[in-house]
Amino acid sequence: MPFLVRKIGAKWVIVIACIPQVLLIIMSFCKVVAIDMIIVILTSISQQTTFALQLPMIVFQIGLTPDNNLGMYAGAFNSANCAGQFLNFALATQLVKTSMTFALPVLVGGILSTIALIIAVFFLKFDMKTM
């Protein structure tokens, strides 16, 4: 990943890493198990890229000084991640009761990932070329 960050920048690494999550929309309608498995495996790229770049991105934004409150920002990122997981758990239990069953939470995740991709492309102002 450091090679990619140096070549295209952290913003575009994040944007490209969001693409497998967007494929969840296709997965929600696809009935071919092999394609579904490939999409699920590819989503690990999104998750691992986000977790690998979270602290370097925070440090890049706030700087590396003794009084930068890095722990507070890292904790806020972790809290947001946990809140998202809790929200997913709470909503998914209701969404699976619809006629789409387990495909609807996957579709919602793909739609939200598409929104995140659009936000990252147009509104993420970030020029980090090193990790």
N, CA, C and O atoms as a DFTB+ gen file, in Angstrom:
524 C
 N C O
     1  1       0.801      -1.195       0.000
     2  2       0.000       0.000       0.000
     3  2       0.854       1.274       0.000
     4  3       0.455       2.255      -0.628
     5  1       2.010       1.304       0.674
     6  2       2.831       2.517       0.594
     7  2       3.198       2.891      -0.841
     8  3       3.276       4.073      -1.175
     9  1       3.424       1.886      -1.688
    10  2       3.733       2.162      -3.096
    11  2       2.573       2.896      -3.765
    12  3       2.788       3.877      -4.477
    13  1       1.349       2.427      -3.540
    14  2       0.178       3.073      -4.145
    15  2      -0.023       4.486      -3.610
    16  3      -0.362       5.397      -4.365
    17  1       0.184       4.664      -2.313
    18  2       0.018       6.003      -1.728
    19  2       1.035       6.961      -2.325
    20  3       0.705       8.108      -2.625
    21  1       2.282       6.496      -2.503
    22  2       3.297       7.356      -3.116
    23  2       2.965       7.695      -4.563
    24  3       3.201       8.822      -4.999
    25  1       2.427       6.749      -5.306
    26  2       2.155       6.956      -6.732
    27  2       0.911       7.803      -6.995
    28  3       0.960       8.745      -7.785
    29  1      -0.205       7.475      -6.337
    30  2      -1.462       8.158      -6.665
    31  2      -2.052       8.958      -5.511
    32  3      -3.030       9.680      -5.705
    33  1      -1.485       8.847      -4.327
    34  2      -1.972       9.600      -3.184
    35  2      -3.008       8.822      -2.381
    36  3      -3.696       7.946      -2.906
    37  1      -3.103       9.161      -1.105
    38  2      -3.994       8.437      -0.189
    39  2      -5.462       8.620      -0.560
    40  3      -6.261       7.696      -0.405
    41  1      -5.821       9.809      -1.049
    42  2      -7.220      10.036      -1.425
    43  2      -7.660       9.034      -2.483
    44  3      -8.727       8.434      -2.359
    45  1      -6.858       8.849      -3.514
    46  2      -7.252       7.964      -4.605
    47  2      -7.139       6.497      -4.214
    48  3      -7.841       5.654      -4.772
    49  1      -6.267       6.183      -3.263
    50  2      -6.230       4.814      -2.738
    51  2      -7.543       4.521      -2.018
    52  3      -8.117       3.443      -2.179
    53  1      -8.016       5.480      -1.226
    54  2      -9.297       5.321      -0.525
    55  2     -10.437       5.204      -1.534
    56  3     -11.309       4.347      -1.386
    57  1     -10.437       6.049      -2.548
    58  2     -11.505       6.017      -3.560
    59  2     -11.532       4.667      -4.274
    60  3     -12.594       4.065      -4.425
    61  1     -10.377       4.197      -4.707
    62  2     -10.320       2.905      -5.403
    63  2     -10.718       1.768      -4.470
    64  3     -11.354       0.804      -4.896
    65  1     -10.346       1.880      -3.209
    66  2     -10.692       0.830      -2.249
    67  2     -12.189       0.782      -1.964
    68  3     -12.695      -0.246      -1.512
    69  1     -12.901       1.865      -2.217
    70  2     -14.359       1.874      -2.012
    71  2     -15.108       1.107      -3.100
    72  3     -16.250       0.699      -2.889
    73  1     -14.495       0.909      -4.236
    74  2     -15.183       0.275      -5.371
    75  2     -15.696      -1.131      -5.053
    76  3     -16.828      -1.444      -5.421
    77  1     -14.919      -1.996      -4.385
    78  2     -15.489      -3.317      -4.063
    79  2     -16.737      -3.242      -3.178
    80  3     -17.633      -4.078      -3.297
    81  1     -16.798      -2.253      -2.302
    82  2     -17.990      -2.094      -1.463
    83  2     -19.202      -1.725      -2.319
    84  3     -20.320      -2.150      -2.028
    85  1     -18.988      -0.945      -3.361
    86  2     -20.079      -0.565      -4.263
    87  2     -20.615      -1.796      -4.996
    88  3     -21.794      -1.849      -5.348
    89  1     -19.754      -2.774      -5.220
    90  2     -20.182      -4.007      -5.888
    91  2     -21.200      -4.796      -5.066
    92  3     -21.799      -5.744      -5.573
    93  1     -21.398      -4.418      -3.815
    94  2     -22.422      -5.080      -2.999
    95  2     -23.812      -4.901      -3.610
    96  3     -24.697      -5.729      -3.395
    97  1     -24.004      -3.828      -4.364
    98  2     -25.291      -3.628      -5.047
    99  2     -25.526      -4.771      -6.035
   100  3     -26.620      -5.331      -6.096
   101  1     -24.501      -5.110      -6.798
   102  2     -24.617      -6.224      -7.740
   103  2     -24.844      -7.526      -6.985
   104  3     -25.654      -8.360      -7.388
   105  1     -24.124      -7.686      -5.894
   106  2     -24.232      -8.921      -5.124
   107  2     -25.636      -9.141      -4.577
   108  3     -26.084     -10.281      -4.463
   109  1     -26.328      -8.069      -4.242
   110  2     -27.665      -8.227      -3.666
   111  2     -28.666      -8.809      -4.662
   112  3     -29.676      -9.386      -4.258
   113  1     -28.397      -8.664      -5.951
   114  2     -29.300      -9.203      -6.971
   115  2     -28.751     -10.454      -7.659
   116  3     -29.490     -11.153      -8.351
   117  1     -27.479     -10.735      -7.476
   118  2     -26.828     -11.859      -8.154
   119  2     -27.113     -13.168      -7.418
   120  3     -27.112     -13.215      -6.188
   121  1     -27.351     -14.205      -8.173
   122  2     -27.607     -15.529      -7.590
   123  2     -26.471     -16.507      -7.864
   124  3     -26.569     -17.682      -7.508
   125  1     -25.395     -16.040      -8.492
   126  2     -24.249     -16.896      -8.802
   127  2     -23.293     -16.867      -7.607
   128  3     -22.732     -15.823      -7.273
   129  1     -23.120     -18.000      -6.982
   130  2     -22.337     -18.080      -5.752
   131  2     -20.885     -17.669      -5.976
   132  3     -20.304     -16.994      -5.125
   133  1     -20.295     -18.053      -7.081
   134  2     -18.890     -17.712      -7.345
   135  2     -18.689     -16.196      -7.426
   136  3     -17.708     -15.671      -6.899
   137  1     -19.603     -15.505      -8.076
   138  2     -19.504     -14.040      -8.169
   139  2     -19.684     -13.414      -6.794
   140  3     -18.959     -12.490      -6.427
   141  1     -20.650     -13.919      -6.036
   142  2     -20.864     -13.410      -4.677
   143  2     -19.617     -13.595      -3.815
   144  3     -19.249     -12.700      -3.055
   145  1     -18.977     -14.739      -3.928
   146  2     -17.765     -14.995      -3.141
   147  2     -16.638     -14.052      -3.537
   148  3     -15.907     -13.563      -2.676
   149  1     -16.491     -13.795      -4.825
   150  2     -15.445     -12.878      -5.286
   151  2     -15.698     -11.475      -4.740
   152  3     -14.765     -10.807      -4.293
   153  1     -16.943     -11.029      -4.773
   154  2     -17.269      -9.694      -4.260
   155  2     -17.001      -9.615      -2.766
   156  3     -16.442      -8.626      -2.291
   157  1     -17.391     -10.637      -2.018
   158  2     -17.147     -10.643      -0.569
   159  2     -15.652     -10.604      -0.275
   160  3     -15.214      -9.888       0.625
   161  1     -14.871     -11.365      -1.023
   162  2     -13.419     -11.355      -0.825
   163  2     -12.841      -9.980      -1.157
   164  3     -11.955      -9.497      -0.452
   165  1     -13.329      -9.349      -2.216
   166  2     -12.830      -8.024      -2.600
   167  2     -13.164      -6.951      -1.569
   168  3     -12.422      -5.979      -1.430
   169  1     -14.273      -7.112      -0.843
   170  2     -14.615      -6.097       0.162
   171  2     -13.594      -6.041       1.290
   172  3     -13.515      -5.038       1.999
   173  1     -12.818      -7.092       1.467
   174  2     -11.769      -7.036       2.489
   175  2     -10.732      -5.972       2.137
   176  3     -10.099      -5.407       3.029
   177  1     -10.555      -5.694       0.842
   178  2      -9.634      -4.636       0.424
   179  2     -10.102      -3.293       0.974
   180  3      -9.300      -2.514       1.489
   181  1     -11.388      -3.026       0.867
   182  2     -11.944      -1.764       1.371
   183  2     -11.712      -1.628       2.864
   184  3     -11.250      -0.590       3.337
   185  1     -12.031      -2.666       3.595
   186  2     -11.926      -2.606       5.047
   187  2     -10.478      -2.462       5.499
   188  3     -10.177      -1.637       6.362
   189  1      -9.591      -3.249       4.930
   190  2      -8.193      -3.200       5.352
   191  2      -7.519      -1.890       4.943
   192  3      -6.659      -1.388       5.668
   193  1      -7.892      -1.340       3.812
   194  2      -7.334      -0.051       3.393
   195  2      -7.764       1.050       4.346
   196  3      -6.956       1.889       4.743
   197  1      -9.032       1.045       4.710
   198  2      -9.531       2.053       5.648
   199  2      -8.820       1.949       6.987
   200  3      -8.390       2.961       7.541
   201  1      -8.694       0.746       7.510
   202  2      -8.043       0.582       8.806
   203  2      -6.548       0.890       8.740
   204  3      -5.987       1.426       9.695
   205  1      -5.901       0.558       7.628
   206  2      -4.467       0.828       7.505
   207  2      -4.174       2.317       7.362
   208  3      -3.127       2.784       7.809
   209  1      -5.077       3.060       6.749
   210  2      -4.831       4.487       6.509
   211  2      -5.463       5.413       7.536
   212  3      -5.245       6.623       7.479
   213  1      -6.243       4.879       8.477
   214  2      -6.950       5.774       9.390
   215  2      -6.000       6.630      10.228
   216  3      -6.163       7.850      10.264
   217  1      -5.026       6.042      10.892
   218  2      -4.121       6.844      11.712
   219  2      -3.167       7.697      10.885
   220  3      -2.951       8.854      11.247
   221  1      -2.581       7.198       9.796
   222  2      -1.760       8.108       8.983
   223  2      -2.540       9.323       8.470
   224  3      -1.994      10.424       8.401
   225  1      -3.809       9.127       8.112
   226  2      -4.613      10.259       7.640
   227  2      -4.884      11.249       8.766
   228  3      -4.830      12.461       8.555
   229  1      -5.175      10.741       9.960
   230  2      -5.420      11.625      11.100
   231  2      -4.154      12.404      11.438
   232  3      -4.211      13.616      11.641
   233  1      -3.010      11.719      11.500
   234  2      -1.745      12.386      11.815
   235  2      -1.403      13.410      10.738
   236  3      -0.912      14.492      11.059
   237  1      -1.650      13.096       9.480
   238  2      -1.377      14.035       8.393
   239  2      -2.215      15.301       8.547
   240  3      -1.728      16.402       8.292
   241  1      -3.462      15.149       8.960
   242  2      -4.351      16.306       9.090
   243  2      -4.022      17.161      10.308
   244  3      -4.004      18.388      10.207
   245  1      -3.759      16.536      11.462
   246  2      -3.584      17.321      12.690
   247  2      -2.126      17.591      13.026
   248  3      -1.836      18.421      13.887
   249  1      -1.209      16.906      12.364
   250  2       0.210      17.098      12.629
   251  2       0.695      16.191      13.751
   252  3      -0.098      15.611      14.492
   253  1       1.992      16.085      13.856
   254  2       2.595      15.202      14.848
   255  2       3.317      16.053      15.884
   256  3       4.540      16.191      15.846
   257  1       2.557      16.614      16.798
   258  2       3.100      17.407      17.889
   259  2       2.676      16.772      19.205
   260  3       1.730      15.985      19.238
   261  1       3.369      17.106      20.289
   262  2       3.016      16.483      21.569
   263  2       1.594      16.801      22.047
   264  3       0.999      16.010      22.780
   265  1       1.058      17.927      21.649
   266  2      -0.266      18.330      22.146
   267  2      -1.349      18.244      21.064
   268  3      -2.266      19.065      21.049
   269  1      -1.255      17.275      20.173
   270  2      -2.204      17.200      19.058
   271  2      -3.474      16.416      19.375
   272  3      -4.375      16.358      18.538
   273  1      -3.573      15.815      20.549
   274  2      -4.751      15.030      20.947
   275  2      -5.036      13.888      19.972
   276  3      -6.187      13.636      19.616
   277  1      -3.990      13.211      19.550
   278  2      -4.128      12.110      18.599
   279  2      -5.056      11.026      19.129
   280  3      -5.859      10.466      18.382
   281  1      -4.945      10.734      20.414
   282  2      -5.798       9.704      21.012
   283  2      -7.271      10.049      20.912
   284  3      -8.106       9.168      20.711
   285  1      -7.594      11.327      21.050
   286  2      -8.986      11.759      20.952
   287  2      -9.525      11.539      19.535
   288  3     -10.648      11.065      19.363
   289  1      -8.733      11.879      18.533
   290  2      -9.174      11.698      17.148
   291  2      -9.263      10.220      16.776
   292  3     -10.204       9.803      16.100
   293  1      -8.287       9.431      17.217
   294  2      -8.329       7.990      16.946
   295  2      -9.529       7.363      17.652
   296  3     -10.190       6.487      17.095
   297  1      -9.806       7.805      18.863
   298  2     -10.974       7.309      19.591
   299  2     -12.277       7.702      18.921
   300  3     -13.223       6.915      18.887
   301  1     -12.333       8.917      18.386
   302  2     -13.544       9.356      17.684
   303  2     -13.767       8.525      16.427
   304  3     -14.903       8.173      16.110
   305  1     -12.694       8.212      15.712
   306  2     -12.810       7.366      14.519
   307  2     -13.296       5.974      14.900
   308  3     -14.163       5.409      14.233
   309  1     -12.736       5.424      15.973
   310  2     -13.150       4.105      16.436
   311  2     -14.607       4.125      16.894
   312  3     -15.354       3.187      16.618
   313  1     -15.013       5.180      17.585
   314  2     -16.404       5.290      18.033
   315  2     -17.363       5.371      16.854
   316  3     -18.435       4.767      16.881
   317  1     -16.982       6.111      15.825
   318  2     -17.828       6.198      14.630
   319  2     -17.943       4.838      13.956
   320  3     -19.016       4.468      13.478
   321  1     -16.853       4.098      13.916
   322  2     -16.869       2.759      13.334
   323  2     -17.782       1.838      14.142
   324  3     -18.576       1.089      13.573
   325  1     -17.667       1.895      15.461
   326  2     -18.514       1.057      16.320
   327  2     -19.983       1.453      16.200
   328  3     -20.858       0.587      16.198
   329  1     -20.259       2.742      16.100
   330  2     -21.645       3.194      15.942
   331  2     -22.220       2.697      14.622
   332  3     -23.388       2.312      14.558
   333  1     -21.410       2.702      13.574
   334  2     -21.858       2.179      12.286
   335  2     -22.162       0.695      12.346
   336  3     -23.143       0.233      11.762
   337  1     -21.326      -0.052      13.050
   338  2     -21.572      -1.486      13.197
   339  2     -22.841      -1.744      14.001
   340  3     -23.615      -2.644      13.675
   341  1     -23.053      -0.957      15.047
   342  2     -24.262      -1.114      15.856
   343  2     -25.505      -0.767      15.041
   344  3     -26.514      -1.469      15.109
   345  1     -25.429       0.312      14.275
   346  2     -26.552       0.704      13.424
   347  2     -26.840      -0.377      12.386
   348  3     -28.001      -0.683      12.114
   349  1     -25.799      -0.950      11.811
   350  2     -25.963      -2.042      10.857
   351  2     -26.653      -3.230      11.523
   352  3     -27.566      -3.820      10.945
   353  1     -26.233      -3.576      12.711
   354  2     -26.830      -4.698      13.431
   355  2     -28.304      -4.427      13.719
   356  3     -29.147      -5.305      13.539
   357  1     -28.611      -3.212      14.166
   358  2     -29.995      -2.877      14.516
   359  2     -30.897      -2.845      13.284
   360  3     -32.016      -3.357      13.320
   361  1     -30.421      -2.252      12.205
   362  2     -31.249      -2.153      11.001
   363  2     -31.363      -3.478      10.259
   364  3     -32.422      -3.807       9.726
   365  1     -30.278      -4.232      10.224
   366  2     -30.290      -5.487       9.464
   367  2     -31.301      -6.475      10.034
   368  3     -31.906      -7.241       9.284
   369  1     -31.489      -6.467      11.345
   370  2     -32.466      -7.394      11.929
   371  2     -33.877      -7.084      11.457
   372  3     -34.718      -7.980      11.395
   373  1     -34.143      -5.844      11.127
   374  2     -35.461      -5.477      10.610
   375  2     -35.541      -5.643       9.092
   376  3     -36.577      -6.036       8.556
   377  1     -34.449      -5.344       8.415
   378  2     -34.453      -5.418       6.951
   379  2     -34.574      -6.847       6.429
   380  3     -35.122      -7.058       5.347
   381  1     -34.079      -7.824       7.170
   382  2     -34.154      -9.210       6.691
   383  2     -35.571      -9.764       6.758
   384  3     -35.838     -10.839       6.221
   385  1     -36.469      -9.057       7.401
   386  2     -37.860      -9.504       7.503
   387  2     -38.673      -9.149       6.259
   388  3     -39.843      -9.522       6.164
   389  1     -38.078      -8.439       5.313
   390  2     -38.779      -8.060       4.085
   391  2     -38.716      -9.200       3.079
   392  3     -38.115     -10.241       3.343
   393  1     -39.339      -8.997       1.930
   394  2     -39.353     -10.042       0.901
   395  2     -37.966     -10.288       0.293
   396  3     -37.713     -11.367      -0.242
   397  1     -37.072      -9.302       0.369
   398  2     -35.712      -9.488      -0.161
   399  2     -34.822     -10.257       0.809
   400  3     -33.705     -10.630       0.449
   401  1     -35.279     -10.495       1.999
   402  2     -34.559     -11.180       3.085
   403  2     -33.151     -10.621       3.253
   404  3     -32.982      -9.422       3.476
   405  1     -32.137     -11.485       3.147
   406  2     -30.772     -11.059       3.447
   407  2     -30.162     -10.178       2.361
   408  3     -29.110      -9.580       2.587
   409  1     -30.775     -10.081       1.214
   410  2     -30.237      -9.247       0.134
   411  2     -30.449      -7.758       0.407
   412  3     -29.664      -6.934      -0.061
   413  1     -31.487      -7.401       1.150
   414  2     -31.769      -5.981       1.381
   415  2     -30.691      -5.289       2.216
   416  3     -30.278      -4.191       1.844
   417  1     -30.208      -5.866       3.330
   418  2     -29.105      -5.199       4.033
   419  2     -27.852      -5.060       3.169
   420  3     -27.121      -4.076       3.288
   421  1     -27.604      -6.034       2.310
   422  2     -26.455      -5.957       1.402
   423  2     -26.658      -4.818       0.406
   424  3     -25.719      -4.078       0.110
   425  1     -27.874      -4.674      -0.111
   426  2     -28.192      -3.588      -1.037
   427  2     -28.033      -2.230      -0.359
   428  3     -27.463      -1.309      -0.944
   429  1     -28.527      -2.102       0.852
   430  2     -28.390      -0.841       1.597
   431  2     -26.912      -0.523       1.819
   432  3     -26.500       0.629       1.676
   433  1     -26.116      -1.529       2.165
   434  2     -24.679      -1.317       2.330
   435  2     -24.017      -0.863       1.045
   436  3     -23.140       0.002       1.072
   437  1     -24.422      -1.433      -0.082
   438  2     -23.872      -1.017      -1.369
   439  2     -24.253       0.408      -1.725
   440  3     -23.439       1.160      -2.260
   441  1     -25.493       0.778      -1.427
   442  2     -25.944       2.150      -1.705
   443  2     -25.187       3.146      -0.836
   444  3     -24.752       4.189      -1.324
   445  1     -25.027       2.834       0.441
   446  2     -24.280       3.729       1.328
   447  2     -22.811       3.806       0.916
   448  3     -22.190       4.862       1.038
   449  1     -22.258       2.711       0.436
   450  2     -20.880       2.732      -0.064
   451  2     -20.756       3.589      -1.318
   452  3     -19.737       4.249      -1.521
   453  1     -21.784       3.582      -2.155
   454  2     -21.787       4.438      -3.343
   455  2     -21.800       5.906      -2.935
   456  3     -21.096       6.726      -3.525
   457  1     -22.594       6.233      -1.934
   458  2     -22.624       7.611      -1.421
   459  2     -21.253       7.992      -0.867
   460  3     -20.773       9.100      -1.104
   461  1     -20.619       7.074      -0.127
   462  2     -19.282       7.335       0.415
   463  2     -18.265       7.535      -0.702
   464  3     -17.385       8.389      -0.597
   465  1     -18.380       6.760      -1.759
   466  2     -17.476       6.899      -2.907
   467  2     -17.632       8.269      -3.559
   468  3     -16.641       8.919      -3.889
   469  1     -18.860       8.701      -3.742
   470  2     -19.116      10.018      -4.347
   471  2     -18.574      11.130      -3.462
   472  3     -17.966      12.081      -3.954
   473  1     -18.793      11.013      -2.156
   474  2     -18.268      12.016      -1.220
   475  2     -16.744      12.037      -1.268
   476  3     -16.138      13.109      -1.270
   477  1     -16.122      10.857      -1.307
   478  2     -14.658      10.793      -1.349
   479  2     -14.107      11.415      -2.625
   480  3     -13.093      12.112      -2.585
   481  1     -14.755      11.174      -3.746
   482  2     -14.257      11.711      -5.019
   483  2     -14.367      13.231      -5.059
   484  3     -13.428      13.911      -5.471
   485  1     -15.499      13.762      -4.636
   486  2     -15.749      15.189      -4.836
   487  2     -15.426      16.078      -3.636
   488  3     -15.137      17.260      -3.816
   489  1     -15.469      15.540      -2.421
   490  2     -15.346      16.407      -1.258
   491  2     -14.153      16.112      -0.359
   492  3     -13.858      16.918       0.524
   493  1     -13.462      15.004      -0.540
   494  2     -12.295      14.687       0.281
   495  2     -11.104      15.477      -0.242
   496  3     -10.554      15.163      -1.298
   497  1     -10.720      16.483       0.491
   498  2      -9.575      17.322       0.119
   499  2      -8.375      16.826       0.915
   500  3      -8.213      17.146       2.092
   501  1      -7.543      16.041       0.247
   502  2      -6.501      15.335       0.966
   503  2      -5.360      15.043       0.008
   504  3      -5.567      14.373      -1.003
   505  1      -4.161      15.530       0.301
   506  2      -3.032      15.329      -0.602
   507  2      -1.864      14.705       0.159
   508  3      -0.834      15.344       0.378
   509  1      -2.041      13.464       0.552
   510  2      -1.003      12.744       1.289
   511  2      -0.326      11.767       0.332
   512  3      -0.986      10.906      -0.250
   513  1       0.972      11.898       0.171
   514  2       1.720      11.029      -0.743
   515  2       2.678      10.090      -0.009
   516  3       3.414       9.339      -0.650
   517  1       2.679      10.121       1.315
   518  2       3.515       9.214       2.098
   519  2       2.691       8.629       3.225
   520  3       1.671       9.189       3.628
   521  1       3.152       7.487       3.728
   522  2       2.487       6.890       4.881
   523  2       3.350       7.170       6.060
   524  3       3.018       6.772       7.177
